[in-house]
Amino acid sequence: LYRALVSPTGGGGVDRRVKPSDAALMAYRLQLRDYHGWALRSFYTAFLSGRMMPGREEMMSRLGGYDRSAGAGTAMVEESQRATEEDLRRLLKAWGPLLERWEGVFAELGLEDRRRV
């Protein structure tokens, strides 16, 4: 989800037209959908594409801890959003090696279940 919010095409750029619901659905479809049965697929698809997900600006302000309503479109809000996007990029960069290591440990211990439904 975070990677899709920051860089939906994987190129490191920011496409601010991407809605969190679209990013969440894309992440779900790529990573989890094939491992869920009909009931879970239906639930997650409805939940992630429905009104439960906030808009992009609201999501970024929640993640960044700033109040977007206090001067929407101002330089301060724009800078806060850019800082949040950069924080997400750094977070994803730090997570990469951790996730790779965890996948290796799961495989070594026989805990990795790649069976699809």
KAHU-V610815 format. One record per pair of residues at least 24 apart in sequence whose ideal C-beta (glycine too) atoms are under 10 Angstrom apart, sorted by the first residue. I is the first residue (numbers start at 1). J is the second residue. D is the distance in Angstrom with one decimal. If there is no record, write none. Layout:
i=I j=J d=D
i=I j=J d=D
//
This chain:
i=1 j=25 d=9.5
i=1 j=26 d=8.5
i=1 j=27 d=4.7
i=1 j=28 d=8.5
i=1 j=31 d=9.7
i=1 j=48 d=9.2
i=1 j=53 d=9.7
i=1 j=59 d=9.1
i=1 j=88 d=9.9
i=2 j=27 d=8.6
i=2 j=59 d=9.9
i=2 j=63 d=8.2
i=2 j=85 d=9.9
i=2 j=87 d=9.8
i=2 j=88 d=5.1
i=2 j=89 d=9.0
i=2 j=91 d=6.7
i=2 j=92 d=6.1
i=2 j=95 d=8.7
i=3 j=27 d=7.5
i=3 j=88 d=8.2
i=3 j=89 d=9.1
i=3 j=91 d=9.7
i=3 j=92 d=5.5
i=3 j=95 d=9.2
i=4 j=30 d=9.1
i=5 j=56 d=7.3
i=5 j=59 d=7.1
i=5 j=60 d=7.5
i=5 j=63 d=8.5
i=5 j=84 d=9.5
i=5 j=85 d=8.0
i=5 j=88 d=6.7
i=5 j=92 d=10.0
i=6 j=60 d=9.9
i=6 j=84 d=9.3
i=6 j=85 d=5.6
i=6 j=86 d=8.8
i=6 j=87 d=9.5
i=6 j=88 d=4.7
i=6 j=89 d=5.6
i=6 j=91 d=9.1
i=6 j=92 d=6.9
i=7 j=85 d=9.2
i=7 j=88 d=9.1
i=7 j=89 d=7.7
i=7 j=92 d=8.3
i=12 j=89 d=7.5
i=14 j=81 d=9.2
i=14 j=82 d=8.6
i=14 j=85 d=5.6
i=14 j=86 d=9.7
i=14 j=88 d=9.6
i=14 j=89 d=9.1
i=15 j=56 d=9.9
i=16 j=56 d=6.6
i=16 j=57 d=8.7
i=16 j=60 d=9.0
i=16 j=81 d=8.4
i=16 j=85 d=9.1
i=17 j=56 d=8.2
i=18 j=56 d=6.8
i=19 j=49 d=9.7
i=19 j=53 d=7.6
i=19 j=54 d=9.5
i=19 j=55 d=6.7
i=19 j=56 d=5.7
i=19 j=59 d=8.8
i=20 j=48 d=8.9
i=20 j=53 d=5.0
i=20 j=54 d=6.4
i=20 j=55 d=7.1
i=20 j=56 d=5.7
i=20 j=57 d=9.7
i=20 j=58 d=8.3
i=20 j=59 d=4.4
i=20 j=60 d=8.7
i=20 j=62 d=10.0
i=20 j=63 d=9.8
i=21 j=47 d=9.5
i=21 j=48 d=5.9
i=21 j=49 d=5.5
i=21 j=50 d=7.6
i=21 j=51 d=8.9
i=21 j=52 d=8.3
i=21 j=53 d=4.1
i=21 j=54 d=8.8
i=21 j=55 d=8.7
i=21 j=56 d=9.3
i=21 j=59 d=9.5
i=22 j=48 d=9.0
i=22 j=49 d=8.3
i=22 j=53 d=9.1
i=22 j=56 d=9.3
i=23 j=48 d=9.2
i=23 j=53 d=9.0
i=23 j=56 d=8.5
i=23 j=59 d=8.9
i=24 j=48 d=4.4
i=24 j=49 d=8.3
i=24 j=52 d=9.6
i=24 j=53 d=6.1
i=24 j=59 d=9.6
i=25 j=49 d=5.7
i=25 j=53 d=9.1
i=33 j=116 d=9.5
i=33 j=117 d=9.1
i=34 j=114 d=9.5
i=34 j=115 d=9.6
i=34 j=116 d=4.6
i=34 j=117 d=6.9
i=35 j=113 d=8.1
i=35 j=114 d=8.3
i=35 j=115 d=7.6
i=35 j=116 d=6.0
i=35 j=117 d=6.2
i=36 j=116 d=9.4
i=36 j=117 d=6.2
i=37 j=117 d=5.0
i=38 j=117 d=8.3
i=40 j=117 d=8.7
i=41 j=117 d=8.5
i=56 j=81 d=9.4
i=57 j=81 d=7.7
i=59 j=84 d=9.5
i=60 j=84 d=5.2
i=60 j=85 d=7.4
i=60 j=88 d=8.8
i=63 j=87 d=8.0
i=63 j=88 d=7.1
i=63 j=91 d=9.7
i=64 j=88 d=9.0
//
